[in-house]
Amino acid sequence: MAVGVREEAPTTGGTGAVIVLGAARTAPERELIADWAAQHHPGAPVCLSVDDLERALAGADGGTTVVPVRVTWLPPTRAAEWADGSGAPHRPKAADLLALLGHRRPPAFWQRRLARSVPDRVRVVEGEPATLADLDRRHDEQAREEPLAAYVHRAGVLACERAERAVIGDHYTVPRLVVEQIIASTRVREKVRELAESEGRPFDEVLDEMRDRLADLAAVQNPLSIDAFRVALSPLHTTAWEVEVDAETVEPLRELNRTAPLVFLPTHRSYADPLVLGEVLRDLDLPRNTVLGGNNMSFWPIGPLGKRAGVVFIRRSSGDDRVYKLALREYIAHLVAKRFNLEWYIEGGRSRTGKLRRPSMGLLAYLVAALDDGRAPDVQLVPTSMVYDRLYELDAMAAEQGGQGKSAEGLGWLARYVRGQRHNHGTARVRFGEPFSLRAALDEAGEGPNRLDKVAFTICDGINRATPATPTALVTFALLGTGGRALTHEQIRVSTEPLLDHLDALGRPGPREGLHDGGLSRTLERLVTGEVVERYDGGDEPVWSIREGRHRVAAFYRNGAIHHFVDRAIVELALLAASRAPAGTDPLEAAWADALALRDLLKFEFFFPSKRRFSDEITAETDLLDPRWRERVTDDDGATTLLHDARFLVAPRTLRSFVDAQWVVATKLAGTDPATEIDAKAFPRECLGLGRQMLRQGRVARPDSVSIELYTSALDLARNRGLLDGAGREGRAAFLAEIDEVRGRLVELARLEERLTEELLA
């Protein structure tokens, strides 16, 4: 049987004796490997099983070289790319699903015919050879409790998998025999033994349980399944958005990936996030990530297919299952040690408010542990921003914030989602933040209980800085701050122009082109089509306003850019506090003290840097307001005139919803008997009723403040201040008074903002 092979035998580095370790699954593959061995290593034993290898090793010395080989079958498209050297990525279509049946490993009865008639479809791939002495040393270091032949056989398979990537491309990385590799590790067995002793259980019982947990977790990247996964799930995203990628942020990733694995940490806004990012990485010719996601999406067909396409489905909660936690930790360490790129969503779930959620630390802690244990020298963390002009699933998420239950994912849900994604929803924008070394971030964080928090802040800050303000975000920012009034096209344009200028001054990504030359009209049309904004044409000219009952949806879009304006909002509030400072008080000191107090009040809503860096950023924001602000603030009524002379104000639109939500929680707490135990899950839902009442009374400004997620964050703040268990009425009353005072300033700034807007529109 003729087949294309290398013309020169490899340099083995041994004494001359060779063992050919073959991975063959069919008779034609065994014949191909035998032909290859006869040509390259005449007389060398060919071992096709562990038993064959055990017999061969028994008579071998340390200088014997083991040469692993396997047969790789190429699909017609990839074979052509391999033959002409183009390596151009192939984007499969729905019609390709049938062709996929023969893509990677044709049925045995086809293989002989293919090898004869289309020799470019088959390659005998050689993995990196190793001497028996080297293999014996590695076996003793890594898996001494496993038989040597089993270890060498598995090492040969893995070497062939790595070599195969040169043929099938970096789009497909194939971690095989994962469970066996981890279970065989001496290090892991010692941890299992410690766990078994601590729980008073037999070692073999815990080891079997560990094996089962790993089998549930372990994913592979089977090329056939990856292509089928992409084709089968393409209706979830391909027609919904045009994807826009900032090319300047891509090249550093290619360079870094040559020396270290990458860990992508994207924002989580949509079920389609992993699919969109996967296509972006493929188009950029970057390796496919191993994606760690929740097992709520493991239903058929996504679960079985996804697990073979590199998706790891993790329990939403592992409870007290220590074996599962150990399995997950060791699995992540294994992937990092093998230099597979990873991807997970640090928020732990999709944002229900549109802004970045507090980070979930579990997977990050396991990643840090892998570095601390010496399993990998370093990884590069990649903060990743993904924002969308419009989201089909947003209606359901907004309803959840109003108290409606979450629909379970399943086949019925999937069918509805596909139908919703048939329409074009605008643009999906993907930007990669500045990558950074996890090792360097840990060194900078130092030791101590806040070490992980500091790393997580660096990630989230990087995501926020990379996240662009979209046209949708700025238009909803303008419309949500009108108190329900409708605006004309020109009024919306004039309202967004200062926001664009401010983003430019900060050097942040903004959508200036997206709001000019018809962009504003297209954005409004998209929001009207999505039933977020209402257009009224019954007067002299069209006007737009937020549609009744759609304020939470509009706030979601606004909140995607709100972090760009938080520092400016704090400056405005602090200047107003300085203007009210008692006689004899230094206005600068009063403003700074108030800025720090606001930073503490809002720390569960937004990400703030260290006090030193926060001071620098607040100073830079105030310089944009007026470079002479230090001189002016010390004058009588200087702080007040600074605000009156401002071109625009953002504090009411930026912070009012969050402070109103805090006020509802603080009011509810103040009226609750301190002896009553607070249920962290039930209490935010109880606040919904009070929030709805206050909204009807006009005591809270906007419907988007009536939100379970905002109430949960406010409760976290109260817990952080010790106001839940065992707290006295005085502490809760002071908490309420603090929030009420800030609300009063926001109301005053809203009046001033309204006057400035009228002057701007005049």
Rosetta blueprint (number, residue, H / E / L):
1 M L
2 A L
3 V L
4 G L
5 V L
6 R L
7 E L
8 E L
9 A L
10 P L
11 T L
12 T L
13 G L
14 G L
15 T L
16 G L
17 A L
18 V E
19 I E
20 V E
21 L E
22 G E
23 A E
24 A L
25 R L
26 T L
27 A H
28 P H
29 E H
30 R H
31 E H
32 L H
33 I H
34 A H
35 D H
36 W H
37 A H
38 A H
39 Q H
40 H H
41 H L
42 P L
43 G L
44 A L
45 P L
46 V E
47 C E
48 L L
49 S L
50 V H
51 D H
52 D H
53 L H
54 E H
55 R H
56 A H
57 L H
58 A H
59 G L
60 A L
61 D L
62 G L
63 G L
64 T L
65 T E
66 V E
67 V E
68 P E
69 V E
70 R E
71 V E
72 T E
73 W E
74 L L
75 P L
76 P H
77 T H
78 R H
79 A H
80 A H
81 E H
82 W H
83 A H
84 D H
85 G L
86 S L
87 G L
88 A L
89 P L
90 H L
91 R L
92 P L
93 K L
94 A L
95 A L
96 D H
97 L H
98 L H
99 A H
100 L H
101 L H
102 G H
103 H L
104 R L
105 R L
106 P L
107 P L
108 A H
109 F H
110 W H
111 Q H
112 R H
113 R H
114 L H
115 A H
116 R H
117 S H
118 V L
119 P H
120 D H
121 R H
122 V E
123 R E
124 V E
125 V E
126 E E
127 G L
128 E L
129 P L
130 A E
131 T E
132 L H
133 A H
134 D H
135 L H
136 D H
137 R H
138 R H
139 H H
140 D H
141 E H
142 Q H
143 A L
144 R L
145 E L
146 E L
147 P L
148 L H
149 A H
150 A H
151 Y H
152 V H
153 H H
154 R H
155 A H
156 G H
157 V H
158 L H
159 A H
160 C H
161 E H
162 R H
163 A H
164 E H
165 R H
166 A H
167 V H
168 I H
169 G L
170 D L
171 H L
172 Y L
173 T L
174 V L
175 P L
176 R L
177 L L
178 V H
179 V H
180 E H
181 Q H
182 I H
183 I H
184 A H
185 S L
186 T H
187 R H
188 V H
189 R H
190 E H
191 K H
192 V H
193 R H
194 E H
195 L H
196 A H
197 E H
198 S H
199 E H
200 G L
201 R L
202 P L
203 F H
204 D H
205 E H
206 V H
207 L H
208 D H
209 E H
210 M H
211 R H
212 D H
213 R H
214 L H
215 A H
216 D H
217 L H
218 A L
219 A L
220 V L
221 Q E
222 N L
223 P H
224 L H
225 S H
226 I H
227 D H
228 A H
229 F H
230 R H
231 V H
232 A H
233 L H
234 S H
235 P H
236 L H
237 H L
238 T L
239 T L
240 A L
241 W L
242 E E
243 V E
244 E E
245 V E
246 D L
247 A H
248 E H
249 T H
250 V L
251 E H
252 P H
253 L H
254 R H
255 E H
256 L H
257 N H
258 R L
259 T L
260 A L
261 P L
262 L E
263 V E
264 F E
265 L E
266 P E
267 T L
268 H L
269 R L
270 S L
271 Y L
272 A L
273 D H
274 P H
275 L H
276 V H
277 L H
278 G H
279 E H
280 V H
281 L H
282 R H
283 D H
284 L L
285 D L
286 L L
287 P L
288 R L
289 N L
290 T E
291 V E
292 L E
293 G E
294 G E
295 N H
296 N H
297 M H
298 S L
299 F L
300 W L
301 P L
302 I H
303 G H
304 P H
305 L H
306 G H
307 K H
308 R L
309 A E
310 G L
311 V E
312 V E
313 F E
314 I E
315 R L
316 R L
317 S L
318 S L
319 G L
320 D L
321 D L
322 R H
323 V H
324 Y H
325 K H
326 L H
327 A H
328 L H
329 R H
330 E H
331 Y H
332 I H
333 A H
334 H H
335 L H
336 V H
337 A H
338 K L
339 R L
340 F L
341 N L
342 L E
343 E E
344 W E
345 Y L
346 I L
347 E L
348 G L
349 G L
350 R L
351 S L
352 R L
353 T L
354 G L
355 K L
356 L L
357 R L
358 R L
359 P L
360 S L
361 M L
362 G H
363 L H
364 L H
365 A H
366 Y H
367 L H
368 V H
369 A H
370 A H
371 L H
372 D H
373 D L
374 G L
375 R L
376 A L
377 P L
378 D L
379 V L
380 Q E
381 L E
382 V E
383 P E
384 T E
385 S E
386 M E
387 V E
388 Y E
389 D L
390 R L
391 L L
392 Y L
393 E L
394 L H
395 D H
396 A H
397 M H
398 A H
399 A H
400 E H
401 Q H
402 G L
403 G L
404 Q L
405 G L
406 K L
407 S L
408 A L
409 E L
410 G L
411 L H
412 G H
413 W H
414 L H
415 A H
416 R H
417 Y H
418 V H
419 R H
420 G H
421 Q L
422 R L
423 H L
424 N L
425 H L
426 G L
427 T E
428 A E
429 R E
430 V E
431 R E
432 F E
433 G L
434 E L
435 P L
436 F E
437 S E
438 L H
439 R H
440 A H
441 A H
442 L H
443 D H
444 E H
445 A H
446 G L
447 E L
448 G L
449 P L
450 N L
451 R H
452 L H
453 D H
454 K H
455 V H
456 A H
457 F H
458 T H
459 I H
460 C H
461 D H
462 G H
463 I H
464 N H
465 R H
466 A H
467 T L
468 P L
469 A L
470 T L
471 P H
472 T H
473 A H
474 L H
475 V H
476 T H
477 F H
478 A H
479 L H
480 L H
481 G L
482 T L
483 G L
484 G L
485 R L
486 A L
487 L E
488 T E
489 H H
490 E H
491 Q H
492 I H
493 R H
494 V H
495 S H
496 T H
497 E H
498 P H
499 L H
500 L H
501 D H
502 H H
503 L H
504 D H
505 A H
506 L H
507 G L
508 R L
509 P L
510 G L
511 P L
512 R L
513 E H
514 G H
515 L H
516 H L
517 D L
518 G L
519 G H
520 L H
521 S H
522 R H
523 T H
524 L H
525 E H
526 R H
527 L H
528 V H
529 T H
530 G L
531 E L
532 V L
533 V E
534 E E
535 R E
536 Y E
537 D L
538 G L
539 G L
540 D L
541 E L
542 P L
543 V E
544 W E
545 S E
546 I E
547 R L
548 E L
549 G L
550 R L
551 H H
552 R H
553 V H
554 A H
555 A H
556 F H
557 Y H
558 R H
559 N H
560 G L
561 A L
562 I H
563 H H
564 H H
565 F H
566 V H
567 D H
568 R H
569 A H
570 I H
571 V H
572 E H
573 L H
574 A H
575 L H
576 L H
577 A H
578 A H
579 S H
580 R L
581 A L
582 P L
583 A L
584 G L
585 T L
586 D L
587 P H
588 L H
589 E H
590 A H
591 A H
592 W H
593 A H
594 D H
595 A H
596 L H
597 A H
598 L H
599 R H
600 D H
601 L H
602 L L
603 K L
604 F L
605 E L
606 F L
607 F L
608 F L
609 P L
610 S L
611 K H
612 R H
613 R H
614 F H
615 S H
616 D H
617 E H
618 I H
619 T H
620 A H
621 E H
622 T H
623 D H
624 L H
625 L H
626 D L
627 P L
628 R L
629 W H
630 R H
631 E H
632 R H
633 V H
634 T L
635 D L
636 D L
637 D L
638 G H
639 A H
640 T H
641 T H
642 L H
643 L H
644 H H
645 D L
646 A L
647 R L
648 F L
649 L L
650 V L
651 A H
652 P H
653 R H
654 T H
655 L H
656 R H
657 S H
658 F H
659 V H
660 D H
661 A H
662 Q H
663 W H
664 V H
665 V H
666 A H
667 T H
668 K H
669 L H
670 A H
671 G L
672 T L
673 D L
674 P L
675 A L
676 T L
677 E L
678 I L
679 D L
680 A L
681 K L
682 A H
683 F H
684 P H
685 R H
686 E H
687 C H
688 L H
689 G H
690 L H
691 G H
692 R H
693 Q H
694 M H
695 L H
696 R H
697 Q H
698 G L
699 R L
700 V L
701 A L
702 R L
703 P H
704 D H
705 S H
706 V L
707 S L
708 I H
709 E H
710 L H
711 Y H
712 T H
713 S H
714 A H
715 L H
716 D H
717 L H
718 A H
719 R H
720 N H
721 R L
722 G L
723 L L
724 L L
725 D L
726 G L
727 A L
728 G L
729 R H
730 E H
731 G H
732 R H
733 A H
734 A H
735 F H
736 L H
737 A H
738 E H
739 I H
740 D H
741 E H
742 V H
743 R H
744 G H
745 R H
746 L H
747 V H
748 E H
749 L H
750 A H
751 R H
752 L H
753 E H
754 E H
755 R H
756 L H
757 T H
758 E H
759 E H
760 L H
761 L H
762 A L
